[in-house]
Amino acid sequence: MTAPVTLLENTHDWPKGVQGEVDSIASLDGDDSSISGDDMFIALGMFCSPSLLSILTWKIINWKTDALWRGSSRLESPKGEFSATNKVYWHLDKEAALAGEDKKRQAYEILKEIKQRYLERLAETPNISDQDKLKLVYQVLLEMGFIFGRQGSTSFIDNLVSKQLDCDTSSFIVRALAEEFGWPVHLIAVPEHVFVRYGDGKEAFNIDFGIILPNDYYVKKYNVEGDLLRYEAIVYGNLGLALKAKGDVDGAIEAYNKALEIYPRYADAWSNLSTAKLKTGDVDGAIEACKYALETYPRYAKIWFNLGVAKFKKGDPTGAIDAFEKALLIDPKFTDARHNLGAAKLKTDDVDGAIKTYKQLLKIDPRYAKAWYGLGLAKRDKGDLDGAEKAFQKARELAPSLFK
């Protein structure tokens, strides 16, 4: 026995996931998702290129080290203590309610060790460039056994204690040291990714998991150079993800709204807000959040995808089709968007269009069980019962749970 056509409910929170039921479109819900496990070693982003990670693992070890600003009073804190005004204390306090005071203390001790080891490495080699000063941070982290890549948790505390850092939590460490040492660095946001930009009026460069990258890299990969991101905004954005992962959707919405009050152009916070609003049944609010995100990043495929999910839930499959098609124009290999496009076409009785869409998806990923299932439904509606049974059989082999 078959169930109705299923749209993937994967509204986009940072980790991505798939779940859903008919009249349940796919929304990339990362924080509670099954797609959240992109390789631990994916470097550079919500995404982060594996080829760049390979560069990271051999190249960063060879950075020269230095003595930075010898004699500066900023470097005189005992045993790696951070100055009392450093915002990293505020950050740890914000997360402590979820992580616990014991973990917060562990995280701070690790931060102190990072700073102390950094100062020791700085004392070894004088007169290195500003770029190498920042690269040295990542070298110290590697020497301490940290792993870089996307993590299951967005918590700075959890990432520090587990020694597994993603793009934003590794950037937080650089930022904390920058506040201590007076480095002119800023957190920069592109879709699903955060990195550090140095700029003192004379020199400017980006550092991303220890690799120096030009602005053109981000324009090519993300269609933007990136926006200056307020530290407090991303802290609240990550707190929202953590709260949602624990089932506190209302708390997550409050955190996302705080992030957006601080930085209204924070597209990922708008995206995650749309996910949370869909969870509460506020479809209009989800659509509005997607539209705000698209004002900042009109070529953000996952926001178009989320908008399609919301439109479908609103009872507007034609609007959903338009949104999914826009997502695919930006990212033709976005398999969940292509799946949902097929499901939305089936909902509008465009059976031939649905069959074509599912076949296109199966050329990209022959093991995409829900595409076989959708193809079976479309063929059945077309009157091709033999073709439908073959497609259902393939779906059953790949994912028996679809037929329970």
N, C-alpha and C positions, 0 to 999 in steps of 0.2 A: 504493500500500500504506500502511495506517495503522498507527501504533504504539499501544500501550496508553494509557489515560488518564493524563494527566500532572498531578501536583500541583505547584504552584509552590513551589520551595524558597527562600523568602525570609525566613529567620529574621532578626529585626530587629537589625542593627547600624545605626549612625546613618545613614549614607547607605543608601538602600533599593535593592534590586535583585531581579531575577527570573531564575531559572534552574531547571532541574530536569527530571526524567524520571518515568515512571510509578512509582508507589510512591515518588516523590520529590515531597514536598509543597512548597508554596511557603513559603520562609522569607525574610523581608525582610533579606537579607544586605547591609547597606549598604556596608561598606567595600570589597567587591569586586564592587559591583553595577552594574547598568545603569540603575537608577532614581536613582542618586546625583546626577544633574544637575538637581535643582530649580534654577530660575533663580538665577544668581549674585546677583541682587538680591532674593531672598526675604528680607525682614526679619522677624525674630521667629519663628523656630523651626522646629526639627526639625519644622522645621517652621516659619515666620515670615510674617505676613500682608503681601501685596503692597501693600495699601492703606496699611498703616503705613509701608512703605518710602517710598511717595510723600510721606507726611508728613515722614519723615526727611530726604529729599533737599532739600526747600525750607525746612523749619522750622529744622533744626539749624544751617543757615548763619547764621541771624539771632540766635543766642544772644548775650546780652551777655557780656562778658568782665570779668575782675577781677584784682586782686592779692590772692592768697590767703595769709593768715597772714604778712604782711610781717614780715621780721626773724626768722622761725623758723629755728632752726639746722638743721632738717630740709631746708631749701631751699638750703643752702650748698654742696652737693656740686659740685665743679668740672665744667664742661662736661657736665652731665647725668648724671654717674656716679650709680649707685644705691648706697645704703649697703651695707656689706659683709654685713649680716645679712639683707638682703632675700631672700625665698624665691624670687624670680625666678631667681637664680643656680642654685639647686638644680633648678628646673624646666628650665632650659636644659641643665644637665648631664645630666639624665635623658634628654633627647631627643637629645643629641649622638651617642650610639652609633649611632643610625639616620640622623640628618641629616648628621653629620660636623662636625668642629671648625671648618672654614672657614665653614660656614653658621651655626654657633652664634655665631661672632664677628660675622658680618654682622647676625644678629638682634639681638645686644646693642648694636651700633652704632646700629641703628634705634631700639631702645628708648631709648638715650641721647638721640637726636635728638628723639624724642617728648617726653621729659621737658624738654629744654632749650627746645623751642618752646612747650611748655605754660607754663613759667616766664616766658618772654618775653611771652606773651599775658596772663598773670596780672598782669604789671606795668602793663598798659595802662589797666585800669579797676578802681577799688577798690570795695569794699562791695557785691558781688553776693551773691545767696543761695547756700546750700549746693547747691540743685538746679542752679543755673547753673554752679557750680564743676565739677560732674560732667559737665554737658552740654558744657562747654568741652573736655573730653578728646576727645569724639567730633568736635567741630568741628575741632580740631587734626588729628585723623586724616584727616578729609576734605580739609583743606587740604594735607596731605602726599600726597594721591592714593590713600588707602586706599579699598577697595570693601568694603561690608558685604553679607553673605549667606552661604548655606551653601556650603562649599568641598569640593573633592574630597579634601583632606587634613585630618586632625584635628591635625596637628603645629603647635604654636605657632611653632616656628622657621620651618617652611615658610610659614605664613600671614603672618608678619612679613616675610620676604624677598620674597614675591610681592605683598605689600600687599593681600591679600585675606583679610578677617577674618570668621569666623562668630560665632555668639552667645557661645560660650565663650572663644574666643581674644581677642575684643574685650573681654570681661569680665576676662580675665587682665591686660590692660593697665591697666584701671581699678584692679584689685586691687594691681598692682605700685606704681602711683602712690599708692594709698591707704596702703600700708605705709610709703612714704616720708614722706607728709604727715600721717599720723595720722588719716586719715578713718575713721569707724566704718562700714565697708562689709563686706558678706558676699556670697559667691556663693550663689545660690539655684537649686535644681533643680526643674523640672517635667518631665513626660515629654518627652524628646527636645529639651530646651531648657534653657539656663542664662542667668541675668541677674544684675544686681547690686541688692542692697537696702541702702539707707542707713538707719541708725538710731542716734541719739545719746541716746535716752531722752526727748527733747523733740520731735523731728521724725523721721518715717519716710516713705520713699518708695522706689519701684522705678524703676530706669533701665535701659532695654532698647534697645540700639542708639541711645542718645542721647535716647530718648523717655521721659518720665515717665508711668508707668502705675499705676493703683490695683490693690490686691490683687484686687478684684472682676473685673478683666480676666482674671486667671489662673484664677480660680474658674470663670468662664464658658467659657474656652477649654480648660482642662485639668482642670477639676473639683477643683482643689486650689489653695491659696495658694502652695504651694512649700515645699520643705524646705531648711533651712540645709545647705549642702554643703561638706564639708571640701575645701580646695584640693588637698591631696595626693591625695585620692580621685579627683578628676576628671583629674588629671595621669596617674595610673596607668590610669584608664579609657581615656583617649585613647591612651596608649602601647599598650594592648592592641589597639585598633583598628589602629594603625599596624603592629604586629607581625603581626597577622592578614592585613593587606593585602599584606604581604611573604611570606606563606606560612608564617609561624612560629606555628602554631596553639597549640602547647604553651606558647610564650612569652606568647602573648595570654592564655591561661587563667591563667597565673601572675600576669600584670599585673592581670587582672580580680579575681582572688582577693585581691591586695594592696589594691586599691581597696575591696573589700567588707570587709576586715579593718578598714580605717580608718573606713568609713561603711557599715554593714550595710543601711541603707535606700536605697541607691543603685540605684534600679530599672533604670536604663539599663545599669548594669554587670551586673546579674542577667540582663537581656535579652541583652546581648552575650555573656555567659558561656554562655547556653543555645545561642546560635548556634554558638559555638566547640565546645561539647561535642557538638552534632550532627555537626559536621565530623569529629570523632574517633570517631563511632559510639556515643558515650555518651548514649543516648537517655534513660535513667533520670535521668542527671545534668542533662540539658536540661529535663526535666519538673520536676525539683526546683527548678531555677533560676527557671523561670517562676512556680512557685507562690510562691516567696519574693518575687518582684517584685510579684505580685498582692496580697500582704499589705500592701504599701506603697501601691500604686495599683490598686485593684480595677477602675477604669474606664479602664484603659490598653488600648486596642483591639489594639495591635500585640503586646502580651504574650499576650493571648488567642489571637491569630493564631499566634504562635510555639508556644504550647501545643498548638494544633490540629495544627501540623506535626509536633511531637514525638509526639503521640498516634497520628497516622496512621502514622508510622514504627514505632511500638511495635506496630502491628497492631491498633489500637483505632479503627477508622473511626467508630464510634458516639460515642466520646469526642471525636474530632476534630470531628465535626458539632456537638456541644454547644459546643465552644470557638469554632469559627468563627461560630456563631450569636450567641454572646455578643459577639464582636468587632463583628458587624454591628449589634447593638442599640446599641452605643456609636457606631459610625461606619457608617451605612448606605451610604455611598459608597466604602467600602473594597473596591475591585474585586478585589484579590488574594484577600481573604478570601471573597468571593462565588464566585470561581472555584474555590477549594479546597473550599468547601461543596458545589458541584456535583460535583466529582470524588469527594469522600467519599461523597456520596449514591449516585453511580454504583457505588462500591465495595461498598455495602451492598445493591445491586440495587434501590434506589429510583429506577427509571428516570424515572418521572413527576416525582418531586421534583427530579431532576437537570435534566431538560428545563426545568422551571419556573425553576430557579435560573439556568441559563445564559441564558435569555431575559431574566430580570430584569437580569442583568449587561450584556447587549447593548443594553438600553434606556439604560443609563448610559454605555456606551462601545461603540458599534457597530464599532469597529476593534480590538477586543480579540480577536486571532487565536486564542488558546488557548480562548476561550469558544466560538468557532465550531467549533473542533476538537472540544471536549468535547460540544457539542450534536450534532455529527455522530455521535460514538460512541453517545450516548444514543439518538438516533433510530434508529441501526442496531440497537441492542439491542431497541428497541421494535418493530422490523420495518418501519419506515418508510424503505425504502431510497432512495426518491427524495429525501425530506427530508434523509437523511443525506448523499447525494451533493452536494446544494446547499450544505449547511453546510460540508462538506469543501472544496468549490470556493472558497467565500468565505475559508476559513482559508488555502487555498493561495495565493490572490491576495495576502493580507496578509502571510503568513509562509511562503514556500516551504520553509524549513528544517525545518518541522514534519514534512515528509513524506520526509525523507532517511534 
